[in-house]
Amino acid sequence: MRAIAGLGVPVQASGGIRSLADARALLEAGADRVVVGTAAWPDPGPWFDLGEALVLALDVRDGEVRTAGWTAGSGLRFEDALVRANGSRMLVTAIDRDGTLTGPDVALVRQAVEAGGRVLAAGGIRDVSDVAALAEAGAEAAIVGRALL
């Protein structure tokens, strides 16, 4: 973890963060933000202690927030998760579109923005026009993967 300290570029750490201690260790090592998914649902409240460094992952399939690497249902509807997120920065992933190059779920992103969230959007992005559509919907950033290849 110490390798990320001092890079001079913003770093967002994600994957496998299961405790506040883990998150704080990543921040102390130089990460600017930590993305928390499985451990945050159904109750993200304790994670709010991280302030602006927190990014809540809302991985969505069929209107439900998924956990455990998208393999388990949380039993939490996306709309309810938005309320519980309480205006936090969120990484909203349309699971069924991720890696497909079929276009993002702009409506899903717009719903999160309208609920007061600061949204990083992921899933299905094909090209710069998709990034522009997400920006128009209010996303503050987009995660572009396969489209770069």
C-alpha positions, 0 to 999 in steps of 0.5 A: 500500500505504501507504493501509492503514496507520493504518486502526485495523482489522485488515487481511488482504491477499491475491492475487498475493503471490509472494515473502516480500519482497511479503508483508513489504512488505504487513505493513510497510504495515500489513496484519496478515496476508497470505494466500499460496496459489499461491506456498506450494504444494507447500512452504509451509516458507519462508513460516513465517518470517512467523509469526502474520501468515501465512495459507495458502490451501488452495483445494480441488476434488475433494480437491486443492489448486488454484493459479493462481486455481483454474485449475491443480492442484498435485498435492497432496492436501488431506490432505497439504497439511494436514500441510505446513501444520503448524498454521498459520492456513489459509483453506480454500475449497471451490471448487465451493461458492464463490459458490453459496449452497449451504452450506459444506463443513463436513466439509472445515473439520472435517478441517482443524481436526482436523489442528490448523489454525486455519481461516478457512472460505470457500465456499457460505455462505448465512446465519448458520446456516451461519456457526454450523455452521462455528463449531461445526466449529471454524472461527475465522472465515468469509468471507461474500460473496454472502450479504451481497447 
